[in-house]
């Protein structure tokens, strides 16, 4: 009984083999880009610069700077809101940069889960 389907010799055809190599190369490039992104720093400010937050590309808060003028013991909530706003903006910058890098890598291949 003859085998049905598959490829002669049981191997992948040349085009499929090349596609696998390209996918592996793309994966390595994406991993390298991700590592590079993780070393970058992103800073955002809130309250006209009264609060500044710096995060790494790995989404780790590296520093928080607060101007003395914004520290009001009677209005702690405002300071908390400024810290949250600056942190969220810095994290958004990380996400935006990550999207740019991944968009360049996939070249509009959408739907492949890269």
ABEGO torsion letter per residue (X at the ends): XBBBEEBBGGBBBAAAAAAAAAAAAAAAAAAAAAAAAAABBBBBBBGGGABBBBBBAAGBBABBBBBAAABBAABAAAAAAAAAAAAAAAAAAAAAAAAAAAAAAAGGABGAGX
